[in-house]
């Protein structure tokens, strides 16, 4: 009858479905996150299953439909999800290379005649990442409004990721773009920064509280907080450490997103 001792473990072990950001191919992301999911399985006694969604829209839909229990999201996609689906809880936030739980967006240019937003004109080309990127329309419009300007009065276009924005901004004269500060720093020899946003919450792990209970969330949070951050098998996003997501972490960016509606 010894097998009865192990029966509860088999019965109560959960399959927890995890989805990363859709920033690479499914095979590359699976390879990157597999060691982390194995670590979480060892720590919690549950099975962690990799789920892939090629777009942000698909990612949010899968979460709302209960096909995803844990997802990594930036500030704006998280707020969009929260507005549509109340069963969301940010549990840990990933630190950047500076050990900070936030980043900034920066408006950049390679045009020597543009030093501030006051120097742009109606012919200026404005390049943005995508609609769901916090450094896309939202923070660009926020910085424009601080200068008593309106982004909608200018010609702007979405071109892809942050590196694409740098590329287009350096190819054209009389052009500006909005990128994460880490990207601006990486290409500082080719561009200059003309404006910087407020602090924006970094990527966080979001739990689906409709499918995960408090005990599940506590086990997962604890496992992340004690993860060996310098392990070479860790995905890049957690290699600088994690913190428990602070209360009211999204309050300011949420206020801004309510005032500025993304077109």
N, C-alpha and C positions, 0 to 999 in steps of 0.2 A: 504493500500500500504506500510505499515511499513516494510514488509518482504523484500522489495527491498533494504533497508539499509544494510541488512545482506547478500545479495546475492553475492557481490564481495568477501567477506570472504570465502564463500563456494566455489566459483569458483577458487580463486587463492591459496587456501591452497594446499600445495604440499605433496606428499608422499615421504619421504626421507628415503632411504634404508641404514641401518647401519650394519656393520659387525665387530665383535671383532676378536682378535687373536684366531686361532683354537687350544687353549691349554686345552680345557676341552670338556665335552659332550655338545650337543646342549641344553639340558634341564637346565643344570647347568649354562651355559653362559646366556641363556635367563633370568633366575631368577636373575642373578647377574646384568644384564644391564637394566632390565625392569624399575626400578625407574629412572635411568638416562634418558632413552628415554621419559618417561613421563614428566620429568623436561624440556627437550628440547622442547617437544610439547607445554608445557605451556608457555615457554619463546618466542617461535618463531611463534606460531599459525599454525605450520605445523604438520603433522603426521609423526612420526618416526617409521619405521618398522624394526624389527630385521631380519637379514639374516645370515644364518649359512653356512659355508664352512668347511669341515673337514680337508682340507689340504691347505697349502700355495699356491700350484699350482692352486687349484680350486678357492681359494680366489682371486688371481690375474686375473684369467680368467673371473670371474663374474664381477670384476671391469671394465675390458676392454670392456665387452659386455654390459655395462650399467645397470647391475643387482644390482650393489652396488654404492651408492653415496658417502658414507663415510666409511673409513676402518682404523683400527689401525695397523701400521706396524713398524717394526724395521728398522734400517738403510739399511741393505743389501737387504731385500725384497723390500723396497721402491725404491732403486736404480735400481733393476732388473725391477720393474714395470715401472719406468720412462724411462728406455732404450727401452721398448717395446711400451709404450703408453704415449704420450706427455701431455695428459690432466690430469696432476696430480699436486696437490698443497698441501704441508704440511701447516696446518693452526695453530695448537696448538701442543705443545710438553709437555709431562707429566714429572713432577719432580720426582726424587727418594726420598728415606727416608732422604737423606742428603740435600734435597732441591736443587739438581743439575739437569740440563737437559741433563746429559751425564753419562756414566758408563765406566768401563774398563773391558777388558778380562784379565784373569790371567792364566798362565800355572802353574799347581799344580802337586805335587807328594807326596807320603807317603814313598818313598824310602830314607833312611838316607844317601845313597851314592850319591844322585843326589841333587846338590845345585844350579846349573846353567845349561843352555842348553849345555854348554861345556862338561858336565858329561854324556850325553846320548851317546848311541852307536847303531849300526845297529840292535841289538836285543831288543832295548827299544820298548815297546808297547805304542802307542799313541792313545788316545781315544778322539773323537770329537763328538759334538752334531749332527748337520745335515748340509747339504750343503748350505741351505739358512740361517743358523745362522751366524751372524757376528762373533761370537766367535768360529765358526767351522773352516773351511779351511782358510778363508780369513785372520783373525787376527793371527792364528797360523803360517801361512806361512810368514806373515809380521814380526812377532817376530823372526822366524827362520832366515829370510834374514838379519835382523839387526845383527845377530851373524854369518853372512856369511855361513849359512846352507841352505839347500833346503829340505822342508818337503817331497817332492816326492822321496827323497833318503832313506826314512824311511818307516816302516810299520805303517800305520794309518788306523783307522776304525771309522765309524759313529755308535754311540750306542744309540742315542735317545735324551733325554733332559739333562740339566746341572747336575741334581742330578744323572742320570745314569752315567755320566762321573766321578763324584766323587766316585760312587760305584766301578766302574771297576778299577779306579786308585788306590783305597785302597785295592782291592782284590789281585791285582798282584804286584809282585816285579818288579823292573826295568820298571816302567810305569809312564807316564805323561798324563795329560789331560788339556783341555782349557775350562774354565768356566767364567761366569760373576763374577765380584769381590764380589757382594753381596752374591753369593752362596759360594765362597771361604771363605768369612768371617764367614758364618754360620757354616761351617764345619772345622774351623781353628784348632780345637783340634785333627783332624785326618790327616790333610794334611799341607803342607807348600807351599808357593808361590815362584816360581823361576824366573818368569818374568811377566811384566805387559805391556799392550798395551797402545796406545795413547787413548785420550778421544774419545768416540764413542757417537754420538747423541742417545738420549733415544728414546723411542717409541713416535710416533707422530700420530696425526689424519690427514689422507690424504683425500682431497676432489677431487671428479671427476668433473673437470671444463667443461666437455662436457655435464653434466647433471645438474650441479648447477651453477647459475649465481653469480655475485659479491654480490648482495643483500642477497642471500641465505647464502653465505659464511660469510658475515659480521655478520648476525644474529646468526649463529652457533658459530662463534668465540667469540662474545660478551657473549653468554650464557655460554660457557665453562669458560671464564675468570672470571665470577662473580659467578660461581657455589659454593655452600657451601661445601668446600673441606673436612671438618671434619664430614660431615654427615655419619652416620653408614650405610645408604642405598647406598652410593656411591660404585661403583666397586673399588677394591683395587688400580687399576692403576691410579686413579685420587685423591686418598686420601691425597697425599702430595702436591697437587696443580698443576697448568698448567701455561705455559707462551705462548705468541705468538711465533711461530717458527721463530728464527732469520734468517736474510738473510745470504746466503752463509753457512748455518749450515752444509751442507753435502759436502762442497767443498773438504776437505782433504780426507775423507773416499771415496769419488767418485774417486779422483785421484788414491788412493790405489787400489780400485776395478778395475780400468782400467789397472793398471800395473800387478795386480795379478789376473789371471783368475781362478775362482773356477772350480775344476775338476768335 
